[in-house]
Amino acid sequence: MSLIPWILLGIVCLEHLIFIPKLIKRSVGTVWHGYIPGLNALAILKIIGRPWYWALFLLVPGVNLIMLTIMHVELGIVFGKRTTKYQWFFGGLPWIALPQIALNEDLYVGPRDWSRMKKSSIREWGEAILWAIVVASVFRTYSFETFTIPTGSMEGSMLVGDYLIVNKMTYGAKLPETPFAAPLIHNTLPYSMIPSYTSWFSLPHIRLPGYREVKRGDAVVFNFPPGDTIYVDKQLAGHDFYGILRDQAIKYAGNDVKKFSENPDEYLEMAREAGKRSTGLMQRPIDKKENYVKRCIGLPGETLQIKDRQVFIDGTPIKNPDNLQYEYKVSFDSRTKAERAIKSLELTTQDLGTVYNSEGGIELIIALTNAEVEILENSELYSKIEIMSTVNRKRTLQIFPNAYTDEFNEWTLDDFGPVYIPKAGETVELNERNLHIYKRVISVYDKCNLEVKEGVIYIDGEIATSYKFKQDYFWMMGDNRHRSADSRMWGFVPNDHIVGRASFIWFSRQTKEQHGESKIRWDRVFTTVK
């Protein structure tokens, strides 16, 4: 984090304490208020004739910089500096402008009286747009934000084309870590890969109090943990950079996973250099990572395991989501029966996968809920139905913790674990197994310097045989279990990545490109997320 912005901000605050009392003497207010932070801001508002509640906007990162600029410009106005040139001067160089009006003994002429003159249309529209942006930014940052379901990982519960309202107050809204950003835009300017923010000035992670903790079963929106590095490409930016990098590196190893695992750094560097040449790579801060939505399955301090698709928490099976989906291979005697089944189940192209033409029939890979499987089994349309296996994921390094060992090589999407979910203040032994599982937690999310030299583990320069976690972590999974890239593939979600809870669907539509038919799904509009 650069110190320059903080130094400049500190200088402005110091100048306020030095020069605002001088300006109060020549205008309105109580002089000693100018020497006290907080009251100092209220004193400025009184001088410029603005309401006291403007000071509340100074508590909002990002918005406070806009408000501070407006207050500086209006200080110039009330002391007679009303030309466009002076307004740019006070807005852009307050470090010079404030002492100038204080030391030059400029007369106080008060705020502009707009009752005797008409504002230009440009000024009226400009002020209206500015205030709309300020209010909308505050609302979006600290209460509710819209979110669109882009993929089918939550199909069954949330559909592609659902427009969600995310409640940030449930778990406590996060203060922006990158306050210098284009308003109302997440991470890139429209139709480009140009960042909508500047990371040269950042704030530490601070979360306001929420009214409850994350619960199992919540549909949670979070910043995508592996999204700290991305390919500078619209199609790839929202996907797991490290997974793509690893797959490419394995290709450089001749598609030999074992060979790659014996010298991963060499092949990963080759893949990274190729990525730089092809699309370029980009770093992203936490609050500007892509937003994901998944269901919280495991909580901090719990041990999770999946056996034959059933999730166990601390050895006890948990209740599955109502609309849980898995992939099935369904055989039909004819295309006509297949089409009738698709129509009767109201399936879209999002539900359908690969189509295989067999002798005298057709086979479809379909994502189905338990209820849909039951309907299909009670019909006379299909000839055979079987759930798809995920054993093909073994020994591919696609499954977390993406390490080549005898144990981890046997893990799949349907049979996984056990794995302990980190809890703040809890300690784990640092053995070879745990190092694979918690390496990224320690080095990236908890921001410790982790090194292994000649078999000895060093954390922040000191030998470590155990590790105490700094924050809570969660285990997130999609309801469309066979088509979801979730914690089973990239691991834990840190507490400082949690954005909010998906509360309700305010609009829903499907498109011909994504679903085979274009229409508004009125039955989903203004429904709660389950």
C-alpha positions as CSV (number, residue, x, y, z in Angstrom):
1,M,0.0,0.0,0.0
2,S,1.5,3.4,-1.1
3,L,2.0,5.9,1.7
4,I,1.7,8.9,-0.6
5,P,-2.2,9.1,-0.5
6,W,-2.1,8.8,3.3
7,I,0.5,11.5,3.5
8,L,-1.6,13.8,1.3
9,L,-4.8,13.1,3.2
10,G,-2.9,13.7,6.5
11,I,-1.7,17.1,5.2
12,V,-5.3,18.1,4.3
13,C,-6.5,17.1,7.8
14,L,-3.7,19.0,9.5
15,E,-4.4,22.1,7.3
16,H,-8.0,21.9,8.4
17,L,-6.9,22.1,12.1
18,I,-4.6,25.0,11.3
19,F,-6.5,27.1,8.9
20,I,-10.3,26.5,9.5
21,P,-10.2,28.3,12.8
22,K,-8.8,31.4,10.9
23,L,-11.6,31.1,8.4
24,I,-14.2,30.8,11.2
25,K,-13.0,34.1,12.7
26,R,-13.8,35.8,9.4
27,S,-17.2,34.0,8.8
28,V,-19.5,32.1,11.1
29,G,-19.2,29.5,13.8
30,T,-17.4,28.8,17.0
31,V,-13.7,29.2,16.6
32,W,-12.6,26.4,19.0
33,H,-14.6,23.9,17.0
34,G,-12.1,24.3,14.2
35,Y,-9.4,22.7,16.4
36,I,-11.3,19.5,17.1
37,P,-11.5,16.7,14.5
38,G,-15.2,15.9,13.7
39,L,-16.4,19.3,15.0
40,N,-14.0,20.7,12.4
41,A,-16.0,19.2,9.6
42,L,-19.2,20.5,11.0
43,A,-17.6,23.9,11.2
44,I,-16.8,23.8,7.5
45,L,-20.4,22.9,6.7
46,K,-21.6,25.8,8.7
47,I,-19.2,28.2,6.9
48,I,-20.4,27.0,3.4
49,G,-24.1,26.9,4.5
50,R,-24.6,23.2,4.1
51,P,-26.6,20.8,6.3
52,W,-24.8,19.1,9.2
53,Y,-25.7,15.6,7.9
54,W,-23.3,16.0,5.0
55,A,-20.7,15.0,7.6
56,L,-22.1,11.5,7.7
57,F,-20.9,11.1,4.1
58,L,-17.4,11.7,5.2
59,L,-17.5,8.3,7.0
60,V,-18.1,6.5,3.7
61,P,-14.8,5.5,1.9
62,G,-14.8,6.6,-1.7
63,V,-17.8,8.9,-1.2
64,N,-15.9,10.8,1.5
65,L,-13.3,11.9,-1.1
66,I,-16.1,13.3,-3.3
67,M,-17.6,15.1,-0.3
68,L,-14.3,16.5,0.8
69,T,-13.7,17.9,-2.7
70,I,-17.1,19.5,-2.8
71,M,-16.5,21.1,0.6
72,H,-13.1,22.5,-0.5
73,V,-14.7,23.9,-3.7
74,E,-17.4,25.6,-1.7
75,L,-15.0,27.0,0.8
76,G,-13.4,28.8,-2.1
77,I,-16.9,30.0,-3.3
78,V,-17.9,31.5,0.1
79,F,-14.6,33.4,0.2
80,G,-15.1,34.9,-3.3
81,K,-13.2,32.4,-5.4
82,R,-16.0,31.7,-7.8
83,T,-14.5,31.3,-11.3
84,T,-14.2,27.9,-13.0
85,K,-10.4,28.2,-12.7
86,Y,-10.6,28.7,-8.9
87,Q,-13.1,25.8,-8.5
88,W,-10.7,23.4,-10.2
89,F,-7.9,24.8,-8.1
90,F,-9.7,24.2,-4.8
91,G,-10.9,20.8,-6.0
92,G,-7.6,19.5,-7.2
93,L,-5.0,21.3,-5.1
94,P,-6.6,22.0,-1.6
95,W,-3.1,21.7,0.0
96,I,-2.2,25.0,-1.6
97,A,-5.7,26.6,-1.9
98,L,-6.7,26.3,1.8
99,P,-3.6,28.1,3.2
100,Q,-3.9,30.7,0.5
101,I,-7.4,31.9,1.4
102,A,-6.6,31.7,5.1
103,L,-3.4,33.7,4.9
104,N,-4.5,36.2,2.2
105,E,-7.4,37.4,4.4
106,D,-10.0,36.9,1.7
107,L,-13.4,38.3,2.7
108,Y,-16.2,36.0,3.5
109,V,-19.1,36.7,1.0
110,G,-21.2,33.7,1.9
111,P,-22.8,30.9,-0.2
112,R,-24.3,31.7,-3.6
113,D,-27.9,32.9,-3.5
114,W,-29.5,30.9,-6.2
115,S,-33.0,32.5,-5.5
116,R,-32.0,35.5,-7.6
117,M,-30.4,33.7,-10.5
118,K,-31.2,30.6,-12.6
119,K,-28.8,27.7,-12.6
120,S,-27.8,26.5,-16.1
121,S,-29.3,23.2,-17.3
122,I,-25.8,21.7,-17.3
123,R,-25.3,22.7,-13.6
124,E,-28.7,21.4,-12.5
125,W,-28.2,18.1,-14.3
126,G,-24.7,17.8,-13.0
127,E,-25.7,18.4,-9.4
128,A,-28.6,16.0,-9.7
129,I,-26.4,13.3,-11.2
130,L,-23.6,13.8,-8.7
131,W,-26.0,13.4,-5.7
132,A,-27.7,10.4,-7.3
133,I,-24.3,8.8,-7.6
134,V,-23.4,9.6,-4.0
135,V,-26.6,8.3,-2.6
136,A,-26.6,5.2,-4.8
137,S,-23.0,4.4,-4.0
138,V,-23.7,4.6,-0.2
139,F,-26.8,2.4,-0.6
140,R,-24.9,-0.1,-2.8
141,T,-21.9,-0.3,-0.6
142,Y,-23.6,-0.7,2.8
143,S,-27.1,-2.2,2.3
144,F,-28.2,-3.9,-0.9
145,E,-26.7,-4.7,-4.3
146,T,-28.0,-6.4,-7.4
147,F,-26.3,-9.5,-8.7
148,T,-26.9,-11.7,-11.8
149,I,-26.6,-15.5,-11.9
150,P,-24.2,-16.0,-14.8
151,T,-23.6,-19.8,-14.7
152,G,-25.6,-23.0,-13.9
153,S,-23.7,-24.0,-10.8
154,M,-26.8,-23.2,-8.6
155,E,-29.4,-24.5,-11.1
156,G,-32.4,-26.0,-9.4
157,S,-32.3,-23.2,-6.7
158,M,-31.1,-20.2,-8.7
159,L,-31.2,-20.1,-12.5
160,V,-29.1,-18.5,-15.1
161,G,-30.7,-15.1,-15.8
162,D,-32.0,-14.6,-12.2
163,Y,-31.4,-11.1,-10.9
164,L,-30.7,-11.2,-7.2
165,I,-30.8,-8.7,-4.4
166,V,-27.8,-9.2,-2.1
167,N,-28.3,-8.1,1.5
168,K,-24.9,-6.9,2.7
169,M,-26.3,-6.0,6.2
170,T,-27.0,-9.6,7.1
171,Y,-23.3,-10.4,7.9
172,G,-22.2,-6.8,8.1
173,A,-21.1,-4.7,5.1
174,K,-17.5,-4.4,4.2
175,L,-15.8,-1.0,3.8
176,P,-14.4,-0.7,0.3
177,E,-10.7,-1.6,0.3
178,T,-10.2,0.3,-3.0
179,P,-12.1,3.5,-2.5
180,F,-10.8,5.2,-5.6
181,A,-13.1,3.5,-8.1
182,A,-15.7,4.4,-10.8
183,P,-19.1,4.5,-9.0
184,L,-21.6,1.7,-9.4
185,I,-19.2,-0.5,-11.4
186,H,-17.6,-3.6,-10.0
187,N,-14.1,-4.2,-11.5
188,T,-13.9,-3.3,-15.1
189,L,-15.2,-0.5,-17.3
190,P,-18.1,-1.6,-19.5
191,Y,-17.1,-3.6,-22.6
192,S,-13.5,-3.7,-21.7
193,M,-10.9,-5.2,-19.4
194,I,-9.8,-1.8,-18.1
195,P,-9.9,-1.7,-14.3
196,S,-12.6,0.5,-12.9
197,Y,-10.5,1.2,-9.8
198,T,-7.0,2.2,-8.8
199,S,-5.2,0.1,-6.3
200,W,-2.5,2.7,-5.4
201,F,-4.6,3.7,-2.4
202,S,-6.2,1.0,-0.3
203,L,-7.8,0.5,3.1
204,P,-7.5,-2.4,5.5
205,H,-10.3,-4.9,5.8
206,I,-13.1,-3.6,8.1
207,R,-16.5,-5.1,8.4
208,L,-19.5,-3.3,10.0
209,P,-21.6,-5.3,12.5
210,G,-24.2,-7.5,11.0
211,Y,-27.3,-8.9,12.5
212,R,-26.2,-12.6,12.3
213,E,-23.4,-14.9,11.3
214,V,-23.3,-17.1,8.1
215,K,-25.4,-20.1,8.6
216,R,-25.3,-23.5,6.9
217,G,-27.7,-23.5,3.9
218,D,-27.3,-19.7,3.3
219,A,-26.9,-18.7,-0.4
220,V,-23.8,-16.6,0.0
221,V,-22.3,-14.1,-2.4
222,F,-18.5,-13.8,-2.0
223,N,-15.4,-12.5,-3.7
224,F,-13.9,-15.5,-5.6
225,P,-10.9,-16.5,-3.5
226,P,-8.6,-17.7,-6.4
227,G,-9.4,-14.5,-8.3
228,D,-6.5,-12.5,-7.1
229,T,-4.8,-13.1,-10.5
230,I,-6.7,-13.3,-13.7
231,Y,-6.1,-13.6,-17.4
232,V,-6.9,-10.3,-19.1
233,D,-9.7,-11.9,-21.1
234,K,-13.4,-11.5,-20.7
235,Q,-14.0,-15.2,-21.2
236,L,-11.4,-16.3,-18.7
237,A,-11.4,-13.5,-16.0
238,G,-14.1,-15.1,-13.9
239,H,-12.6,-18.6,-13.8
240,D,-10.0,-20.2,-11.5
241,F,-6.7,-18.8,-12.8
242,Y,-4.7,-21.3,-10.9
243,G,-6.8,-24.2,-12.2
244,I,-6.3,-23.0,-15.8
245,L,-2.6,-22.4,-15.2
246,R,-2.2,-25.9,-13.7
247,D,-4.0,-27.6,-16.6
248,Q,-1.7,-25.7,-19.1
249,A,1.4,-26.6,-17.1
250,I,0.4,-30.3,-17.2
251,K,0.3,-30.0,-21.0
252,Y,3.8,-28.7,-20.9
253,A,4.7,-31.9,-19.0
254,G,3.3,-34.0,-21.8
255,N,-0.1,-34.4,-20.1
256,D,1.8,-36.5,-17.5
257,V,0.4,-35.4,-14.1
258,K,3.0,-37.4,-12.1
259,K,5.8,-35.8,-14.1
260,F,4.3,-32.4,-13.5
261,S,4.0,-33.0,-9.8
262,E,7.7,-33.9,-9.5
263,N,8.7,-30.4,-10.7
264,P,5.6,-28.2,-10.7
265,D,7.4,-24.8,-10.4
266,E,9.2,-25.3,-13.8
267,Y,6.0,-26.1,-15.7
268,L,3.9,-23.5,-13.9
269,E,6.4,-20.8,-14.8
270,M,6.2,-22.0,-18.5
271,A,2.5,-21.7,-18.4
272,R,2.6,-18.3,-16.6
273,E,4.9,-16.9,-19.3
274,A,2.6,-18.2,-22.0
275,G,-0.3,-16.5,-20.3
276,K,1.6,-13.2,-20.2
277,R,2.2,-13.4,-23.9
278,S,-1.2,-14.5,-25.0
279,T,-3.7,-12.4,-22.9
280,G,-1.6,-10.8,-20.2
281,L,-2.1,-11.2,-16.5
282,M,-3.6,-8.9,-13.9
283,Q,-3.8,-8.7,-10.1
284,R,-7.0,-7.8,-8.3
285,P,-7.6,-6.8,-4.7
286,I,-10.1,-8.7,-2.6
287,D,-13.1,-6.4,-3.1
288,K,-12.6,-6.3,-6.9
289,K,-12.4,-10.1,-7.4
290,E,-15.3,-11.6,-9.3
291,N,-18.5,-12.2,-7.3
292,Y,-19.6,-15.8,-6.9
293,V,-22.7,-17.2,-5.3
294,K,-22.8,-20.7,-3.7
295,R,-24.5,-22.4,-0.7
296,C,-22.6,-22.5,2.6
297,I,-22.2,-26.2,3.5
298,G,-19.4,-26.1,6.1
299,L,-18.8,-23.6,8.9
300,P,-15.6,-22.7,10.8
301,G,-14.3,-25.3,13.1
302,E,-16.1,-28.2,11.4
303,T,-14.8,-31.3,9.7
304,L,-16.3,-32.0,6.3
305,Q,-16.4,-35.2,4.4
306,I,-18.3,-36.4,1.3
307,K,-19.2,-40.1,1.0
308,D,-21.0,-41.3,-2.1
309,R,-22.4,-37.7,-2.7
310,Q,-23.7,-37.3,0.8
311,V,-22.0,-34.5,2.9
312,F,-21.1,-35.3,6.5
313,I,-20.2,-32.7,9.1
314,D,-18.3,-33.9,12.1
315,G,-19.4,-37.5,11.1
316,T,-23.1,-36.7,10.8
317,P,-24.9,-36.5,7.5
318,I,-26.6,-33.1,6.8
319,K,-29.9,-32.3,5.1
320,N,-29.4,-31.7,1.4
321,P,-30.8,-28.7,-0.4
322,D,-34.3,-29.3,-1.8
323,N,-33.3,-28.7,-5.4
324,L,-30.0,-30.5,-5.4
325,Q,-28.9,-31.7,-8.9
326,Y,-26.6,-34.3,-10.3
327,E,-25.8,-35.4,-13.8
328,Y,-27.5,-38.5,-15.1
329,K,-27.0,-40.5,-18.3
330,V,-30.5,-41.1,-19.6
331,S,-31.2,-43.5,-22.5
332,F,-34.2,-43.2,-24.8
333,D,-35.4,-45.6,-27.5
334,S,-36.1,-42.7,-29.8
335,R,-35.5,-39.0,-30.2
336,T,-39.2,-38.4,-30.0
337,K,-39.3,-39.9,-26.5
338,A,-36.3,-37.8,-25.5
339,E,-38.0,-34.6,-26.7
340,R,-41.2,-35.5,-24.8
341,A,-39.2,-36.0,-21.6
342,I,-37.4,-32.7,-22.1
343,K,-40.7,-30.9,-22.6
344,S,-42.5,-32.6,-19.7
345,L,-39.7,-31.8,-17.3
346,E,-39.4,-28.2,-18.7
347,L,-35.7,-28.7,-19.2
348,T,-33.6,-26.0,-21.0
349,T,-30.3,-26.2,-22.7
350,Q,-28.7,-25.3,-19.3
351,D,-29.9,-28.7,-18.0
352,L,-28.8,-30.7,-21.1
353,G,-25.2,-31.8,-21.7
354,T,-23.7,-34.1,-24.2
355,V,-25.9,-36.0,-26.7
356,Y,-24.9,-39.5,-27.8
357,N,-26.6,-41.2,-30.7
358,S,-26.7,-44.9,-30.0
359,E,-28.0,-47.7,-32.3
360,G,-31.8,-47.5,-32.2
361,G,-31.9,-44.6,-29.7
362,I,-30.3,-41.7,-28.0
363,E,-28.4,-40.9,-24.8
364,L,-28.5,-37.6,-23.0
365,I,-26.4,-36.2,-20.1
366,I,-28.9,-34.3,-18.1
367,A,-28.7,-32.4,-14.7
368,L,-31.7,-33.5,-12.7
369,T,-33.1,-33.0,-9.2
370,N,-34.4,-35.9,-7.2
371,A,-38.0,-34.9,-8.0
372,E,-37.2,-34.8,-11.7
373,V,-35.6,-38.3,-11.5
374,E,-38.7,-39.6,-9.8
375,I,-41.0,-38.1,-12.5
376,L,-38.8,-39.6,-15.2
377,E,-38.7,-43.0,-13.5
378,N,-42.5,-43.0,-13.2
379,S,-42.9,-42.3,-16.9
380,E,-42.5,-44.8,-19.8
381,L,-40.3,-42.5,-21.8
382,Y,-36.8,-43.6,-20.8
383,S,-35.1,-47.0,-21.2
384,K,-32.3,-46.6,-18.8
385,I,-31.1,-44.0,-16.2
386,E,-27.9,-43.9,-14.2
387,I,-26.1,-41.3,-12.2
388,M,-22.8,-40.1,-13.7
389,S,-19.6,-41.1,-12.0
390,T,-16.8,-38.5,-11.2
391,V,-14.0,-41.1,-10.8
392,N,-12.5,-39.6,-14.0
393,R,-11.4,-36.6,-11.8
394,K,-9.0,-38.9,-9.8
395,R,-5.3,-38.1,-10.2
396,T,-6.0,-35.0,-12.4
397,L,-5.1,-32.4,-9.7
398,Q,-8.5,-30.8,-10.3
399,I,-9.7,-31.6,-6.8
400,F,-8.7,-29.6,-3.8
401,P,-6.0,-29.5,-2.4
402,N,-4.7,-30.0,-6.0
403,A,-1.7,-32.1,-4.7
404,Y,-0.4,-35.4,-6.0
405,T,-0.4,-37.8,-3.0
406,D,-1.9,-41.3,-2.5
407,E,-4.7,-39.9,-0.4
408,F,-5.7,-36.8,-2.5
409,N,-5.5,-38.7,-5.7
410,E,-8.5,-40.7,-4.6
411,W,-10.7,-37.7,-3.9
412,T,-13.5,-36.8,-6.3
413,L,-16.5,-34.5,-6.4
414,D,-18.6,-37.3,-4.9
415,D,-16.1,-38.7,-2.4
416,F,-14.0,-36.2,-0.7
417,G,-12.2,-35.5,2.6
418,P,-12.1,-35.4,5.5
419,V,-10.9,-31.8,5.7
420,Y,-11.0,-29.4,8.7
421,I,-12.5,-26.0,8.0
422,P,-10.3,-23.3,9.7
423,K,-11.6,-21.3,12.6
424,A,-10.1,-18.1,13.9
425,G,-7.9,-18.8,16.9
426,E,-7.8,-22.6,16.3
427,T,-4.5,-24.4,15.8
428,V,-3.5,-27.2,13.5
429,E,-0.4,-29.3,13.3
430,L,1.8,-28.5,10.3
431,N,2.5,-32.0,8.8
432,E,2.9,-32.8,5.1
433,R,-0.9,-33.4,4.7
434,N,-2.0,-30.2,6.4
435,L,0.6,-28.1,4.6
436,H,-1.0,-29.1,1.3
437,I,-4.5,-28.2,2.6
438,Y,-3.7,-25.0,4.4
439,K,-0.8,-23.6,2.3
440,R,-2.8,-21.0,0.5
441,V,-4.8,-20.1,3.7
442,I,-1.5,-19.3,5.5
443,S,0.4,-17.6,2.7
444,V,-2.3,-15.8,0.8
445,Y,-5.5,-15.3,2.9
446,D,-3.8,-14.9,6.3
447,K,-0.8,-13.1,4.6
448,C,2.0,-14.9,6.3
449,N,5.4,-15.6,4.8
450,L,5.5,-19.4,4.4
451,E,8.6,-21.2,3.3
452,V,9.8,-24.8,3.4
453,K,13.6,-25.3,3.5
454,E,15.1,-28.8,3.6
455,G,11.9,-30.2,5.1
456,V,11.6,-27.5,7.8
457,I,8.6,-25.1,7.8
458,Y,9.2,-21.4,8.4
459,I,6.4,-18.9,9.0
460,D,7.4,-15.3,9.0
461,G,11.1,-16.4,9.4
462,E,10.6,-18.7,12.4
463,I,10.4,-22.5,12.5
464,A,6.8,-23.6,12.8
465,T,5.3,-27.0,13.8
466,S,1.8,-25.7,14.1
467,Y,-0.3,-22.8,12.9
468,K,-3.1,-20.6,14.5
469,F,-5.6,-19.3,12.0
470,K,-6.2,-15.6,11.9
471,Q,-9.8,-15.6,10.5
472,D,-12.8,-17.8,10.0
473,Y,-13.2,-19.8,6.8
474,F,-16.2,-21.4,5.1
475,W,-16.9,-24.3,2.7
476,M,-19.2,-23.3,-0.3
477,M,-20.8,-25.7,-2.8
478,G,-23.2,-25.3,-5.7
479,D,-26.5,-27.1,-5.7
480,N,-25.8,-28.4,-9.2
481,R,-23.1,-30.6,-7.7
482,H,-21.6,-32.1,-10.9
483,R,-21.4,-28.8,-12.7
484,S,-20.2,-26.5,-10.0
485,A,-16.6,-25.2,-9.6
486,D,-16.6,-24.7,-5.8
487,S,-14.7,-25.4,-2.6
488,R,-14.2,-29.0,-3.7
489,M,-11.9,-27.7,-6.5
490,W,-10.3,-24.5,-5.0
491,G,-10.8,-24.7,-1.3
492,F,-11.9,-22.4,1.5
493,V,-13.7,-19.0,1.4
494,P,-12.1,-16.6,3.9
495,N,-14.4,-14.4,6.1
496,D,-13.0,-11.2,4.5
497,H,-14.2,-12.4,1.1
498,I,-17.9,-12.7,2.2
499,V,-20.0,-10.0,0.6
500,G,-23.6,-10.8,1.6
501,R,-26.6,-13.1,1.5
502,A,-28.7,-13.6,-1.6
503,S,-32.1,-12.6,-0.4
504,F,-34.6,-12.5,-3.2
505,I,-35.0,-12.5,-7.0
506,W,-36.4,-9.3,-8.3
507,F,-36.4,-10.3,-12.0
508,S,-35.7,-13.4,-14.0
509,R,-35.4,-14.0,-17.7
510,Q,-34.0,-16.7,-20.0
511,T,-32.5,-16.2,-23.4
512,K,-32.6,-18.2,-26.6
513,E,-28.8,-18.5,-26.6
514,Q,-28.6,-19.9,-23.0
515,H,-31.9,-21.8,-22.7
516,G,-33.2,-22.4,-26.2
517,E,-36.2,-20.0,-25.6
518,S,-36.4,-16.4,-24.7
519,K,-38.9,-15.3,-22.1
520,I,-39.5,-13.6,-18.7
521,R,-40.0,-16.1,-15.9
522,W,-42.8,-14.3,-14.1
523,D,-43.2,-17.1,-11.6
524,R,-39.7,-16.3,-10.2
525,V,-40.1,-12.5,-10.0
526,F,-40.1,-11.2,-6.4
527,T,-39.5,-14.6,-4.9
528,T,-37.2,-15.3,-2.0
529,V,-34.0,-17.3,-2.5
530,K,-34.2,-20.7,-0.8
